[in-house]
């Protein structure tokens, strides 16, 4: 199956708020799955949504990380004509890893999906968190950061305007 033929079900992303200041991001596709833990030391969901939106412009690569205390989980998103390539690297210590090249990390996730599939999965995960917790409940659990309403709206606008996504939003 080519990247263009991939269905929306080929990438599943779920965001779960855990105890105060902790979240789990579950990723799954047709060949593998993983769960990533992140703390509120970074605004992880907002960073994911912003990175997805950033790939609609001239930007071809975006990077952000989850602070997994003490590990860094670095996401590298690369846009090509056909797909968004997602590679997640694990580094043992977030205190020193920002200065390290990607290749010094251990790859814990790698996949490629059409932009419409990736963006829809990110939007769906964010919307499900908002529906489950509400903006006030999100802030109560995530503590340092509010729910990224504006970023989600921006990504939705870009996705609906630029992608041929027939799924509900």
RAVEN-V531988 format. One record per residue. RES is the residue in one letter. OMEGA is omega in radians with two decimals (* if undefined). NEAR is the number of other C-alpha atoms within 10 Angstrom. Layout:
BEGIN
res/omega/near
RES/OMEGA/NEAR
RES/OMEGA/NEAR
END
This chain:
BEGIN
res/omega/near
X/3.10/6
X/3.12/8
X/-3.14/15
X/-3.11/13
X/-3.10/10
X/3.12/15
X/3.14/13
X/3.13/19
X/-3.12/12
X/3.09/18
X/3.08/23
X/-3.13/19
X/3.12/21
X/-3.14/17
X/3.13/21
X/3.01/16
X/-3.13/20
X/3.09/14
X/-3.06/10
X/3.06/14
X/-3.14/18
X/3.09/19
X/3.04/22
X/3.07/15
X/3.12/17
X/3.09/16
X/3.06/17
X/2.98/17
X/-3.06/16
X/-3.08/11
X/3.13/8
X/3.13/11
X/3.08/14
X/3.04/12
X/-3.09/15
X/3.11/17
X/3.08/19
X/3.12/25
X/-3.13/21
X/3.07/20
X/2.95/16
X/3.10/17
X/-2.90/20
X/-3.12/21
X/3.10/24
X/3.13/19
X/3.10/19
X/-3.13/23
X/3.13/22
X/3.13/19
X/3.10/22
X/3.13/27
X/-3.13/23
X/-3.11/19
X/3.07/21
X/-3.13/17
X/-3.13/8
X/-3.10/8
X/-3.12/12
X/-3.14/14
X/3.01/16
X/3.12/19
X/3.00/15
X/-3.14/19
X/2.95/22
X/3.01/25
X/-3.13/22
X/3.05/22
X/0.25/16
X/-3.07/12
X/2.96/19
X/3.02/24
X/-3.04/27
X/3.07/24
X/3.04/23
X/3.12/19
X/3.13/24
X/3.13/18
X/2.98/22
X/3.10/14
X/-3.04/8
X/-2.94/13
X/2.92/19
X/3.07/25
X/-3.12/18
X/3.05/17
X/3.11/18
X/-3.13/23
X/3.07/19
X/3.06/23
X/-3.03/22
X/-3.03/15
X/-3.12/15
X/-3.14/19
X/-3.11/13
X/-3.01/11
X/3.13/18
X/3.14/13
X/-3.09/8
X/3.07/10
X/3.13/8
X/-3.05/19
X/3.08/8
X/3.12/11
X/3.07/17
X/3.13/14
X/3.10/16
X/3.08/15
X/3.05/18
X/3.11/13
X/3.07/17
X/-3.11/22
X/3.02/24
X/-3.12/25
X/-3.12/26
X/3.13/21
X/-3.14/27
X/-3.11/23
X/3.13/28
X/3.13/26
X/3.11/20
X/3.12/24
X/-3.12/21
X/3.13/20
X/-3.14/21
X/-3.13/23
X/3.12/16
X/3.09/14
X/-3.14/19
X/3.12/17
X/-3.10/12
X/-2.99/12
X/-3.00/15
X/-3.11/14
X/-3.13/15
X/3.12/12
X/3.08/17
X/-3.11/20
X/3.11/16
X/-3.12/15
X/-3.06/19
X/2.95/23
X/-3.01/14
X/-3.01/12
X/3.07/18
X/3.06/16
X/-3.05/21
X/-3.07/18
X/-3.09/13
X/3.12/11
X/3.10/19
X/3.10/22
X/3.11/14
X/3.14/14
X/3.12/23
X/3.13/20
X/3.13/12
X/-3.13/18
X/-3.11/23
X/-3.12/15
X/-2.96/10
X/-3.05/12
X/3.08/15
X/-3.11/11
X/-3.10/16
X/-3.13/9
X/3.14/8
X/-3.12/6
X/*/11
END
